[in-house]
Amino acid sequence: MTKFRWFYISTFCICTVISSPFHLVWGTTIKPPTYWGFINKTGKFVIAPDFVAADSFSEQLAAVRTSQGYGFVDTAGKLVIKPSFSFAGDFTEKRAMVSTSDGKFGFINTKGQFTVKPTFEYVKPYREGLAGITQNGKQGFMDLEGNVVITPRYERLDFFSEGLALISPEKKYGFIDKDGKEIIPPIFDEASDFTEGLACIKVDSSYGFINKSGTIIVKPQFIDAKPFSEGLAAVQKGNNFGFIDKTGRVVVPAKYKNASSFSEGLASVGLTDGTRGYIDKTGNLIIKPRRLIYAMDFHNGLAAICQKDDKPQKHEWMSTNRWGYIDHTGRITIPPQFIDAGDFSQDLAPVALDGDMFMKYMKTRKPTPPAPRR
């Protein structure tokens, strides 16, 4: 799923699954440009696909990329923060992480003014009033004013969630509070952020769950596990996934090839025949299975889906993936037609066109009237 979805892989590296806006040579394959804009829930473009990249809206603004760099648009499509950054993330707590041409990171406010000057090797978005920072290869936290409140000393840390932050001093994982006090010692082989009072942890080769005091609530016994969402967590037993509640009781038996977390009462599951559908919290198939490449979480009442276009493509490098949207009943509200798509937020979603699609769009696009002379 592409839409500026950031995965924090290391102190210095951001891996995105966004389509490249340039003709890049990957071996002998040329990756074509994409054209991003925003559609409403009827599938109509309300912000024209004039960008080389776009993110979902967050706090009334969306990050976009032009040939000049990254900036932000409002829901009317107005560039309210001009594209001038080498990178820009979502707004959280009225601040967005950005980087400048020298590779340094800082934060701006909704007017595009720096609230924290770009002096850090890397930063992470604000959560619960604190943001992760990297200095001299070590990670710590600063507050909304840019004051360092937890001295950088960790190899790795994550966001604050429910008052605690995941830290890793030496290849083991534990949790600290906002004063930097170690609440749960780093004794786990892996761990995730706290959600709904529990955090997923790994001991040896098995996953389980702990509470905020570090007490094991669900014994490590699963091959894989995902954080709790809407009261249930997806877990893997043997080759299949099912769902448990917060006591570890199996609510939905492990019979699916894969499973996502619940969102808006539904979870995407993969069946053994290669199809994907959505179940409710009792395990009933609410949205019948289809041949889908991806079936994403629900946001604003719609979920992005991706299926393969079997029609012959003009060029071998052209994507055969086509993204669209379904509602809670499984009805296709926006037919799969885009080469990429993001989640709906504030009733708008970022979607991408390839060159041929863009040319067709331009033929139907109404010209912008000239500005009146002064």
C-alpha positions as CSV (number, residue, x, y, z in Angstrom):
1,M,0.0,0.0,0.0
2,T,1.6,3.2,-1.0
3,K,0.9,6.6,0.3
4,F,3.9,7.9,2.1
5,R,3.6,5.0,4.5
6,W,6.8,5.4,6.6
7,F,8.6,2.5,8.2
8,Y,11.4,3.5,10.6
9,I,14.1,1.0,9.7
10,S,17.1,2.7,11.2
11,T,18.4,5.9,12.6
12,F,19.3,7.2,9.2
13,C,17.0,5.4,6.8
14,I,13.4,6.1,5.9
15,C,11.9,3.4,3.8
16,T,8.7,4.4,2.0
17,V,6.4,2.4,-0.2
18,I,5.6,5.4,-2.3
19,S,5.8,5.3,-6.1
20,S,8.8,7.1,-7.4
21,P,8.0,10.3,-9.2
22,F,11.0,10.0,-11.5
23,H,12.2,7.7,-14.3
24,L,14.5,5.6,-12.3
25,V,16.6,2.7,-13.7
26,W,16.2,-0.5,-11.8
27,G,18.4,-2.9,-13.7
28,T,16.9,-2.8,-17.1
29,T,13.4,-1.6,-16.0
30,I,12.4,2.0,-16.2
31,K,9.9,3.1,-13.5
32,P,7.5,5.7,-15.0
33,P,6.3,8.8,-13.3
34,T,3.0,8.9,-11.4
35,Y,0.5,11.7,-11.0
36,W,-1.1,12.1,-7.6
37,G,-4.3,13.9,-6.6
38,F,-7.2,13.6,-4.2
39,I,-10.7,12.1,-4.8
40,N,-13.9,12.3,-2.8
41,K,-16.1,9.4,-1.9
42,T,-17.7,9.3,-5.3
43,G,-14.3,8.8,-7.0
44,K,-14.2,12.3,-8.4
45,F,-11.0,14.3,-8.4
46,V,-11.5,17.3,-6.2
47,I,-7.8,18.1,-6.0
48,A,-6.2,17.6,-9.5
49,P,-3.4,15.0,-9.9
50,D,-0.7,17.6,-10.3
51,F,1.7,16.1,-7.7
52,V,4.4,13.5,-8.0
53,A,3.5,12.2,-4.5
54,A,0.8,12.7,-1.9
55,D,-0.2,11.6,1.6
56,S,-3.5,11.2,3.3
57,F,-4.8,14.3,5.2
58,S,-3.9,14.7,8.8
59,E,-5.0,17.7,10.9
60,Q,-6.5,19.4,7.9
61,L,-3.3,19.3,5.8
62,A,-1.7,16.7,3.5
63,A,1.9,16.4,2.5
64,V,2.5,16.6,-1.3
65,R,5.6,16.6,-3.5
66,T,6.2,18.7,-6.5
67,S,9.3,19.2,-8.6
68,Q,10.4,21.8,-6.1
69,G,10.1,19.5,-3.1
70,Y,7.6,18.7,-0.3
71,G,4.9,21.0,0.9
72,F,1.3,20.9,2.2
73,V,-2.1,21.4,0.7
74,D,-5.4,22.0,2.5
75,T,-8.7,20.2,1.7
76,A,-9.5,22.8,-1.0
77,G,-6.2,21.9,-2.7
78,K,-4.5,25.2,-1.9
79,L,-0.7,25.0,-1.4
80,V,-0.7,26.5,2.1
81,I,3.0,25.6,2.8
82,K,5.1,26.0,-0.3
83,P,7.1,23.0,-1.5
84,S,10.6,23.6,-0.3
85,F,11.6,20.6,1.9
86,S,13.5,17.5,1.0
87,F,11.1,15.5,3.0
88,A,7.9,16.0,5.0
89,G,5.8,13.8,7.2
90,D,2.2,14.0,8.5
91,F,1.1,16.7,11.0
92,T,0.7,15.4,14.5
93,E,0.0,17.7,17.4
94,K,0.1,20.7,15.0
95,R,3.7,19.9,14.0
96,A,5.2,18.1,11.0
97,M,8.7,16.7,10.7
98,V,10.6,18.0,7.7
99,S,14.2,17.8,6.4
100,T,16.2,20.4,4.5
101,S,18.7,20.0,1.6
102,D,21.6,19.4,4.0
103,G,19.8,16.3,5.3
104,K,19.0,17.7,8.8
105,F,15.6,17.3,10.4
106,G,13.3,19.6,12.4
107,F,9.6,20.5,12.8
108,I,7.3,23.1,11.3
109,N,3.9,24.4,12.4
110,T,0.8,24.7,10.2
111,K,2.1,28.0,8.8
112,G,5.3,26.5,7.6
113,Q,7.4,28.2,10.3
114,F,10.1,26.2,12.1
115,T,9.2,25.4,15.7
116,V,12.3,23.2,16.0
117,K,15.2,24.2,13.7
118,P,16.6,21.4,11.5
119,T,19.6,20.4,13.4
120,F,19.0,16.8,14.1
121,E,20.2,13.7,12.2
122,Y,16.7,12.4,12.3
123,V,13.4,12.9,14.2
124,K,10.2,11.0,14.6
125,P,6.6,12.5,14.7
126,Y,5.2,13.8,18.0
127,R,3.1,11.5,20.1
128,E,1.8,12.5,23.5
129,G,3.8,15.7,23.5
130,L,7.2,14.2,22.8
131,A,9.2,13.5,19.6
132,G,12.0,11.1,19.0
133,I,15.4,12.6,18.0
134,T,18.7,11.3,16.9
135,Q,22.0,12.9,17.8
136,N,25.4,11.3,17.2
137,G,23.8,8.1,16.3
138,K,21.9,7.8,19.6
139,Q,18.2,8.4,20.1
140,G,16.2,10.3,22.8
141,F,13.2,12.6,23.1
142,M,12.4,16.3,23.0
143,D,9.3,18.2,24.0
144,L,7.0,20.5,21.9
145,E,9.4,23.5,22.4
146,G,12.4,21.5,21.2
147,N,13.9,21.0,24.7
148,V,15.7,17.6,25.0
149,V,14.0,15.9,27.9
150,I,15.4,12.4,27.5
151,T,19.1,12.4,26.6
152,P,19.9,10.4,23.4
153,R,21.4,7.2,24.6
154,Y,19.4,4.4,23.0
155,E,20.2,2.4,19.9
156,R,16.5,2.4,19.0
157,L,13.3,3.8,20.4
158,D,9.7,4.3,19.2
159,F,6.8,6.7,19.8
160,F,5.2,7.2,23.2
161,S,1.9,5.3,23.3
162,E,-0.3,5.2,26.4
163,G,2.5,6.9,28.5
164,L,5.3,4.5,27.6
165,A,7.9,4.3,24.8
166,L,9.6,1.2,23.4
167,I,13.4,1.4,23.8
168,S,16.3,-0.9,22.8
169,P,19.6,-0.3,24.4
170,E,21.4,-3.4,23.3
171,K,19.3,-5.7,21.0
172,K,16.7,-6.2,23.8
173,Y,13.5,-4.3,24.2
174,G,11.8,-2.6,27.2
175,F,9.9,0.5,28.0
176,I,10.4,3.9,29.6
177,D,8.1,6.6,30.9
178,K,8.1,10.3,30.0
179,D,10.7,11.1,32.7
180,G,13.1,8.5,31.0
181,K,12.6,6.1,33.9
182,E,12.9,2.4,33.0
183,I,9.4,0.9,33.7
184,I,9.9,-2.4,32.0
185,P,13.5,-3.7,31.7
186,P,14.8,-4.5,28.2
187,I,14.6,-8.2,28.5
188,F,12.5,-9.1,25.4
189,D,13.7,-10.2,22.0
190,E,11.1,-8.0,20.3
191,A,8.3,-5.7,21.4
192,S,5.6,-3.4,19.9
193,D,4.0,-0.2,21.2
194,F,1.2,-0.5,23.8
195,T,-2.3,-0.5,22.4
196,E,-5.4,-0.9,24.5
197,G,-3.3,-1.6,27.6
198,L,-1.2,-4.4,26.2
199,A,2.0,-4.7,24.2
200,C,3.1,-7.6,22.0
201,I,6.4,-9.1,23.1
202,K,8.7,-11.9,21.8
203,V,10.5,-14.4,24.1
204,D,12.8,-16.8,22.2
205,S,10.7,-17.7,19.2
206,S,7.2,-17.1,20.5
207,Y,4.9,-14.1,20.8
208,G,2.7,-13.1,23.7
209,F,1.4,-9.9,25.5
210,I,2.4,-8.0,28.6
211,N,0.6,-5.2,30.6
212,K,2.1,-1.9,31.6
213,S,3.8,-3.3,34.7
214,G,5.6,-5.9,32.5
215,T,3.5,-8.8,33.7
216,I,2.9,-11.4,31.1
217,I,-0.9,-11.5,30.5
218,V,-0.9,-13.8,27.4
219,K,1.8,-16.4,27.5
220,P,4.2,-16.4,24.6
221,Q,2.9,-19.2,22.4
222,F,2.3,-17.7,18.9
223,I,4.5,-17.8,15.8
224,D,3.4,-14.3,15.1
225,A,1.1,-11.7,16.6
226,K,-0.2,-8.2,15.9
227,P,-1.1,-5.4,18.4
228,F,-4.6,-5.3,19.9
229,S,-7.2,-3.2,18.0
230,E,-10.9,-2.9,18.9
231,G,-10.4,-5.5,21.7
232,L,-8.9,-8.3,19.5
233,A,-5.4,-9.3,18.3
234,A,-4.5,-11.3,15.2
235,V,-2.2,-14.3,16.1
236,Q,-0.6,-17.1,14.2
237,K,-0.9,-20.7,15.3
238,G,0.8,-23.2,13.0
239,N,0.3,-21.9,9.4
240,N,-2.9,-20.0,10.1
241,F,-4.1,-16.8,11.7
242,G,-7.0,-16.3,14.1
243,F,-8.0,-13.7,16.8
244,I,-7.7,-13.7,20.6
245,D,-9.2,-11.4,23.3
246,K,-7.2,-9.7,26.0
247,T,-7.3,-12.8,28.2
248,G,-5.8,-14.9,25.5
249,R,-9.1,-16.7,24.8
250,V,-9.5,-17.7,21.1
251,V,-12.4,-15.7,19.7
252,V,-11.9,-16.5,16.0
253,P,-10.2,-19.9,15.3
254,A,-6.9,-19.9,13.4
255,K,-8.0,-20.8,9.9
256,Y,-6.9,-17.9,7.7
257,K,-3.7,-17.6,5.6
258,N,-3.2,-14.1,7.0
259,A,-5.1,-11.4,8.8
260,S,-5.1,-7.7,9.5
261,S,-6.1,-5.9,12.6
262,F,-9.7,-4.8,13.1
263,S,-10.8,-1.4,11.9
264,E,-14.3,0.0,12.0
265,G,-15.5,-3.5,13.2
266,L,-14.0,-5.5,10.3
267,A,-10.7,-7.3,9.6
268,S,-9.3,-8.3,6.3
269,V,-8.4,-12.0,6.1
270,G,-6.8,-14.2,3.5
271,L,-8.3,-17.6,2.7
272,T,-6.5,-20.7,1.7
273,D,-7.8,-20.5,-1.9
274,G,-6.0,-17.2,-2.4
275,T,-9.0,-14.9,-2.0
276,R,-9.5,-12.1,0.6
277,G,-12.6,-11.1,2.5
278,Y,-13.6,-9.3,5.7
279,I,-14.9,-10.8,8.9
280,D,-16.6,-9.3,12.0
281,K,-15.5,-9.9,15.5
282,T,-17.4,-13.3,15.7
283,G,-15.6,-14.6,12.7
284,N,-18.5,-14.3,10.3
285,L,-17.6,-13.4,6.7
286,I,-19.3,-10.1,6.2
287,I,-17.7,-9.2,2.9
288,K,-17.4,-12.2,0.6
289,P,-13.9,-13.2,-0.6
290,R,-12.6,-11.8,-3.9
291,R,-9.4,-12.2,-5.9
292,L,-7.5,-9.3,-4.4
293,I,-3.8,-8.4,-4.2
294,Y,-4.5,-6.2,-1.2
295,A,-7.5,-5.5,1.1
296,M,-6.7,-2.6,3.4
297,D,-8.1,-1.3,6.7
298,F,-11.3,0.8,6.8
299,H,-11.0,4.6,7.2
300,N,-13.9,7.0,7.0
301,G,-16.2,4.1,6.0
302,L,-14.2,2.9,3.0
303,A,-11.3,0.5,2.5
304,A,-8.8,0.5,-0.3
305,I,-8.6,-2.7,-2.4
306,C,-6.3,-3.7,-5.1
307,Q,-6.8,-6.2,-7.9
308,K,-4.9,-7.2,-11.0
309,D,-5.9,-5.8,-14.4
310,D,-5.9,-8.6,-16.8
311,K,-5.9,-6.3,-19.9
312,P,-2.7,-6.2,-21.9
313,Q,-0.6,-3.2,-21.0
314,K,1.0,-0.9,-23.6
315,H,4.4,-1.3,-22.0
316,E,5.8,-4.1,-19.9
317,W,6.8,-1.7,-17.1
318,M,3.2,-0.4,-16.7
319,S,1.6,-1.5,-13.5
320,T,-1.2,-4.1,-13.7
321,N,-2.4,-3.2,-10.1
322,R,-5.6,-1.3,-9.9
323,W,-6.8,0.3,-6.7
324,G,-10.4,1.1,-5.8
325,Y,-12.6,1.2,-2.6
326,I,-15.4,-0.8,-1.0
327,D,-17.8,0.1,1.8
328,H,-18.7,-2.0,4.9
329,T,-21.1,-4.1,2.9
330,G,-18.5,-5.0,0.3
331,R,-20.1,-2.9,-2.3
332,I,-17.5,-1.4,-4.7
333,T,-18.1,2.3,-4.3
334,I,-15.1,3.4,-6.4
335,P,-14.1,0.8,-9.1
336,P,-10.5,-0.2,-9.2
337,Q,-8.8,2.1,-11.7
338,F,-5.8,3.8,-10.0
339,I,-2.3,2.5,-10.0
340,D,-1.9,3.5,-6.3
341,A,-4.1,4.7,-3.5
342,G,-4.1,5.8,0.1
343,D,-6.6,5.9,3.0
344,F,-9.5,8.2,3.2
345,S,-9.2,11.0,5.7
346,Q,-11.5,14.0,6.0
347,D,-13.5,12.4,3.2
348,L,-10.6,12.6,0.7
349,A,-8.1,10.0,-0.4
350,P,-4.8,10.4,-2.4
351,V,-4.7,8.3,-5.6
352,A,-2.2,8.0,-8.4
353,L,-2.5,7.8,-12.2
354,D,0.1,6.6,-14.7
355,G,1.0,8.6,-17.8
356,D,-1.7,7.2,-20.0
357,M,-4.4,7.7,-17.3
358,F,-3.2,11.2,-16.7
359,M,-3.4,12.1,-20.4
360,K,-7.0,10.8,-20.5
361,Y,-7.8,12.8,-17.4
362,M,-6.3,16.0,-19.0
363,K,-8.6,15.6,-22.0
364,T,-11.7,15.9,-19.7
365,R,-10.2,18.4,-17.3
366,K,-11.8,21.8,-17.4
367,P,-9.3,24.6,-18.1
368,T,-8.5,27.0,-15.3
369,P,-10.0,30.5,-16.2
370,P,-7.3,33.2,-16.6
371,A,-6.8,35.5,-13.8
372,P,-8.4,38.9,-14.3
373,R,-6.1,41.7,-15.4
374,R,-5.2,44.4,-13.0
